């Protein structure tokens, strides 16, 4: 069983580390890097609650702030991220930055609420490496990508489908 866990952890780490060449960039760095992009609309910075994976699923609360491509516009969001698939172990509370792309209309900071689905894969043994991509929102026109390496994240192996729902904080 221990060898199976090690092999699975190595596979997830290899898959997700391909998208993780360095620690996460700040929202300001992402905005500067993507300043000339026609589809990049900003960064969604989220604090994600600690949690435990229950073999096949997990659910965590999130508090987020959207920083528009202009670096000024912002809106506060709250939501949950649910995972279905392999999810074993626990993670500490962490900070994630999603790169947000509009695949249709140009969206404003307060127009990205909705439900998103996609894939996720992470491995954590102290540090965590992982990546996620999600698609959805209003008229299913928003894509989000998060990847990076987080220090002191916990011990967890997760790979499967993610569903994230966010709404504007009142």
N, C-alpha and C positions, 0 to 999 in steps of 0.2 A: 504494500500500500504506500509506504514511504517513497519507493522508487517511482511509482505512478504519479504521486503528487509532485515530485521533483521534475519529472519529465513534462508534466502538464504546465508547471510553472515556467520551465525553460521555454516551452513552445509559445506561451502567451507573451513572455518577456521578449522573445525574438520577434514576434509579429508586431507587438506594440512599440518596441524600441526603434523600429525602422522609422517611425514618425517622430521620434524623440531624439533629436540630435543634441539638444542642450536643455537646460532648465527653461521653464516657461518664460516667455517674454512678457513684459509689462503691457498693459493696454496701450499706453502711449507709444511703445516701441512697435506694437502691431499696427497701430494707426499710421505711424510714420512709414513703415515698410509698405503698407498697402494704400498709401495716399493716392496713387494714380489708378487704382483698380476701379472698374466700373461697377463691380458687384459687391465689393466689400463695403459694409455699412457701419461697422464698429465692433466693439468688444463687449461681451457679457461677462462680467466678473462676478463669480459666485462663491459664497461660503457654504460649504456642504457639511451637514451634520455628520458626526461619527455614526458608525453603524456596524451591524453584524450581518454577514451573509448567511442565509439559511439553506445552504446546499443548492437550491434551485431558484432562489429569488431574494431580493432585498429592496428596501424602500428607504429613501433619505430625504429630509427636508432641505430646502435651499433658500438663501436670501441673496439676491443679485442686484447689481447696478449695471445699467447699459451706458457705455461711453461711446457716443457717436463718432463717426469718422472725423468730424471737425474738432474733436477733443473737448467740446464744451457741452453738447447736448447730453442729458442723462435722464434716466427714468429708473425707478426702483421696482423690482419684481420679487415675487415670492413663488415657491413652487415645490415640486417633488420630482425626484428621479427614481424610477423603478427599473430594476434589472431582472431579466428572466434568462436562465441558462445556468452555467456553473458559477457559483458564488459562494466560496468557502472562506471563512475567517472573519477578521474585523478590520476596519479602518478607522483611524482617528479623524476628527474634524479636519477639513482641508479647504484650500482655496484653489479654484479652477478658473481659467480664463478661456472662454469660447470665442473663436473668430466667427463673426456673423456675416453671412452673405445673402443678398436678396437676389433670387433667381427670376424675379418678375418686376413688380413695381418697386420704385425707390421707397423704402420704409423709413419712417422717422423713429426716434428713440422710444416712443410710447406705442409703437405698432408691431411689436414682435411677440405679443402674448399668444399663447396657443399650446397645442400638443405636438410634440416632435417624437419621431421614432427613428431608430438606426441601430448601429452595432457599437459594441464597446468591448475592450479587452484591457485588463490591467493585471499586474503582478506586483505584490508588495511583500518585502521581507526587510522591514525597517524602512528602506526607501521604496518608492513606488514609481513604476514606469507604466505608461498607458496611453491609450488614444481612444477617442470617441468621434463618431460623426452622426449627426442627427438631421432629419429633414421634416419640415412641417410648417406650423404656424398658419397665419391667415392665408387662405387660398393655396396652401401647401407650396409657398414660394420662398421659404427661408431655409437655408442650410447652415449648420453650425459644426465647427470642428474644434476639438480640444486635444492637445497632446502635450506631454511633458514628463518631467521627472520631479517627484516630490520627495523631500527628505522627511524621515521620521513619520511615515504614514501608517504603520501598523503591519499586520500580516494577513494577506488576502490573495486569493486567486479568483479572478472573475472574467468570464468570457461569455458573450451572448448578445441578447437584444436589450436595448435600453429604450425606455419611454420617459420623456420629460414633459411636464406640464408647468407652464409659468403664467402668472397673471400679474397685472399691475398692482402694486401695493397702494392701498388707499390711505 
